[in-house]
C-alpha cells in the first residue's frame, strides 16, 4: 500500500497543481508539501488530512488507503422519488402548505445546487433536491410564467444527479417532466433535451438519444453560425456532442466523427470559460467528448492523445467545478507573467540566509555571504543605489518593497566589486573600505 505522502503527490498531479499552488491553497509552505510527499513529515492530524482532501476534491479515506464505501443516499433518493411522484400541478391543487418562494430566490437555490453538483458534492445535492423540487413546483403552480424556467432547471439538475447515482428510471421521469414543462419554448426544450439525451444514453437507448438531441439542436440552430448568439451556440453544440456520444455508443464511427467536427466548429466560435445553460461547452468540452467517443469505439491510443491535448489547453482550468485556479491574491501576478512570457518568481524561503549580526534590516543580503572584508561601500544616495543598471524595471512590479531594496543593494555591490581603484564606474566617486561587523 502506498504511503500517505505518495498518495498526496499522486492526486496533486492528477489535479494539475504545482507544489507551490497546492501549498498556497493549504496555507502551508512549499517545503512542507515537499516533506509530506517524500515521507519526511507525517500527517498525524485529522484536520490536516481533511484540508488536503478538500483541496484535492477527494474523500479523506482515499488518502488513508482504506476500503471506501459509497455514501448512503437511499433515504434522500426516496424523498426525491416522493417529490417527483406528486401530480398536484396537473390536478390543480397543492397538498403542501407553506410559503411560496419567489422565482429569483429559487433561481439562486437552483444555481447553488448546480454548483454543488459540478463539484461532485452528490450527497449534499441529494439532500437538497427534494425540498427544492417541491418549492419549484409550488412556485410554478402559483405563477406559471415566472416559475417555468426555474422548475425546468430543478428537473434538469435532478435528472443529472440521478444519472450519476445510477437511478436511470427515476432520472428518466425527471427529464420527462422537464420536457413537459418546457413544451412550447424551443430554448427550454433544448435545455431539457440535453439531460434527456444523457438519460437515454445511460439507459442503453443510444439511437433514441441521438435522434432526440439532433432534433432539439437543429430546431434552435441559427442559419449562419457567424450570426448566432453565443448562448444558443453553446446549447446547440452541447446537443450535438450528446448525439455524437450516442453514435459512438451505437458503434457508428463515421457519424461520430462528423458530429464532433460540427461541434468543434461551433466551439471555435464560443470559446472556453463559459457555462451557458450549464453545458460548459467549448473547445475543451469537444476534446473531452472525443476522448469518451474514442473509448467507446475501442481506440485507446486516440483517447490518450485527445486527453493530452485537452489538458494542455488553458480552458482545462476554466471548466466549472475544476479546482485549478490560483488563489485570488496571486492571479494578477500570474496573469502578468503569462503576458510577458516570463516565469513566475518564486517567493523566498522562510529559512533563507540570515542577515549579518548588527546589520540593519535594509542591508540584508540576498546572495551568499562574502568571506573576508567587505570591498568598498557607497552611501545610500549614490547613483548605483538609486538607479541600478540592468533589467530591474521589468521585474520590479512583481516584487515586494523588501525584495526591490535587496535587489538595489546587490546591484550596487556588484558595481563596487567591478570598480577599478575603488572608484565607482557610474560617477567616479572614491569609496572608503569598510571592515566586516563583529559576530
C-alpha positions, 0 to 999 in steps of 0.5 A: 500500500502506498504511503500517505505522502505518495498518495498526496503527490499522486492526486496533486498531479492528477489535479494539475497543481504545482507544489507551490499552488497546492501549498498556497491553497493549504496555507502551508509552505512549499517545503512542507508539501515537499516533506509530506510527499517524500515521507519526511513529515507525517500527517498525524492530524485529522484536520490536516488530512481533511484540508488536503482532501478538500483541496484535492476534491477527494474523500479523506479515506482515499488518502488513508488507503482504506476500503471506501464505501459509497455514501448512503443516499437511499433515504434522500433518493426516496424523498426525491422519488416522493417529490417527483411522484406528486401530480398536484400541478396537473390536478390543480391543487397543492397538498403542501402548505407553506410559503411560496418562494419567489422565482429569483430566490429559487433561481439562486437555490437552483444555481447553488445546487448546480454548483454543488453538483459540478463539484461532485458534492452528490450527497449534499445535492441529494439532500437538497433536491427534494425540498427544492423540487417541491418549492419549484413546483409550488412556485410554478403552480402559483405563477406559471410564467415566472416559475417555468424556467426555474422548475425546468432547471430543478428537473434538469439538475435532478435528472443529472444527479440521478444519472450519476447515482445510477437511478436511470428510471427515476432520472428518466421521469425527471427529464420527462417532466422537464420536457413537459414543462418546457413544451412550447419554448424551443430554448427550454426544450433544448435545455431539457433535451440535453439531460434527456439525451444523457438519460437515454444514453445511460439507459442503453437507448443510444439511437433514441438519444441521438435522434432526440438531441439532433432534433432539439439542436437543429430546431434552435440552430441559427442559419449562419453560425457567424450570426448566432448568439453565443448562448444558443451556440453553446446549447446547440453544440452541447446537443450535438456532442450528446448525439455524437456520444450516442453514435459512438455508443451505437458503434457508428464511427463515421457519424461520430466523427462528423458530429464532433467536427460540427461541434468543434466548429461551433466551439471555435466560435464560443470559446472556453470559460463559459457555462451557458445553460450549464453545458460548459461547452467549448473547445475543451468540452469537444476534446473531452467528448472525443476522448469518451467517443474514442473509448467507446469505439475501442481506440485507446491510443486516440483517447490518450492523445485527445486527453493530452491535448485537452489538458494542455489547453488553458480552458482545462482550468476554466471548466466549472467545478475544476479546482485549478485556479490560483488563489485570488491574491496571486492571479494578477501576478500570474496573469502578468507573467503569462503576458510577458512570457516570463516565469513566475518568481518564486517567493523566498524561503522562510529559512533563507540566509540570515542577515549579518549580526548588527546589520540593519534590516535594509542591508540584508543580503540576498546572495551568499555571504562574502568571506573576508572584508567587505570591498568598498561601500557607497552611501545610500544616495549614490547613483548605483543605489538609486538607479541600478543598471540592468533589467530591474524595471521589468521585474520590479512590479512583481516584487515586494518593497523588501525584495526591490531594496535587496535587489538595489543593494546587490546591484550596487555591490556588484558595481563596487566589486567591478570598480577599478581603484575603488572608484565607482564606474557610474560617477567616479566617486572614491569609496572608503573600505569598510571592515566586516561587523563583529559576530 
